[in-house]
Amino acid sequence: MSFTRELLDTLKYLNLARTNMVAAWPKSFYRRELIHQKVLGRNIFILNRPEDVQRVMVSNAGNYKKSLANRQALKPILGQGLFVSEGKLWERQRKLLSPSTHRNRLKGYAQTMVETGRETVEKLNGSDESQIVDLTEELTLLTSDIITRTMFGVKLGERNQLLYQAFQDYLASHGRIHMSELIGLPAWIPRPGQGKGKAAVRLFDSVILSVIEQRQKSNDRHDDLLEMLLEFRDEQGEEMGFTLLRDEVASIYLAGHETTAITLTWAFYLLHEHPEVKQKLWDELESVLEGRDPTFDDVPKLAYTRAVVEESLRLYPPVHVFSRQALGKDVVAGIPVPKGSFMTISSYVLHRHKLLWENPDAFEPERFLPGRSGDVKQYSYIPFGAGPRICMGKHFGLMEAVLLLALFAQHYDCKLKSGHPVEPLGRMTLRPHMGMPMRMVKRSRS
Ligand code: HEM
């Protein structure tokens, strides 16, 4: 492809990306291995080869920091929290918080996940089958309830709806990834619509602070993430400053619920579109669970359910783009990478890349079944990221998605509102544009 054509493609992409990053990727990118462009003097690389993904995210990760695109969109709400922090602060906080999602804690979490999921099943049972439910909203409220119960030992009650609304309003004002950020223009360049987000952050903050206060006032002992933050003392015996404590609670709250809710939303949509897959899922649920609620011990037996989750994460990765900036020089795919270069990895493109997958656009959970792992090449599938910044809640999130999918699919056949157009909207996360209105049709065991 000629240099001018490629430059035009890149500029067109950057402009379209403001509205919808995934719809904007040119078709040709799904066959290309690497795109390198200079835009306004900035080097931009788009990486589609697993070995280059590995280089930037894993083996030479120390040479790359998260770029402005991440920080600018999230800083007003996450401050210095784990998702956006860098360097020594990130290292210390990651070490401190990682035990909260360690495998040895998952059993206890599984019970809370299913108990909380059951409350939503029962709530929906009370409603009329012809009623249309916004599935993303229901699942977001549910996973929000789960993350606050498991990590902060608090039941949100009516505050759940407030947090949900605050975050929706925040997304409406800050959810777009701006062209200026992708090419690293400075933060003082005005971004449209930011003012509205301030009220959303205030509302969000008031609820997060009420959660922390509730715990500070309580005499109960907990063994959870909030306790780790409250008990922390640095080398000088100082406790964690309140602002950082607030930022970490906000970060775990946000990182730990919306992504799982979106994963499940896409899974139910894909199942609706593929009745033959849905039937296989139902067959597995019937043979493993025989109508009872899933438990932690069932998770390894629910191989097909897990494969449905993993395949949904392939086609619709909630975190659909990674952007990093080079701290020093590097070489990627034999091409010199100058200091300051912007490295973009779209998991949406990578997961559907023509040279990496067989039938890349087809929904085929079988490729994730045990024994078929050769179908998935390392670093061509990164729904949880890779390297030192890999998702801290990977095992938590995967288990939660498997348990909730099993629970809901046993009780309901989710039917998309007829005629509703479904299109992925790539902003801060990859959500269905115009939501996912579904009828929750009750299932009975035959
Ligand atoms: C299906 C569900 C989830 C998906 C798809 C997902 C995806 C991701 C991805 C892709 C990243 C890396 C971002 C980057 O490198 O720029 C990430 C980071 C993170 N995730 Fe998740 N996540 C999920 C669930 C969770 C849960 C349940 C938690 C908490 C319990 C969590 C906590 C975090 C944290 C704290 C980070 C930042 C880690 C760091 O920078 O050190 N995530 N997640």
Boltz pocket constraint, residues with backbone or C-beta under 6 A from the ligand:
constraints:
  - pocket:
      binder: B
      contacts: [[A, 66], [A, 82], [A, 83], [A, 84], [A, 85], [A, 94], [A, 101], [A, 251], [A, 252], [A, 255], [A, 256], [A, 257], [A, 259], [A, 260], [A, 263], [A, 318], [A, 319], [A, 321], [A, 322], [A, 323], [A, 382], [A, 383], [A, 384], [A, 385], [A, 386], [A, 388], [A, 389], [A, 390], [A, 391], [A, 392], [A, 393], [A, 394], [A, 396], [A, 397], [A, 398], [A, 401]]
      max_distance: 6.0
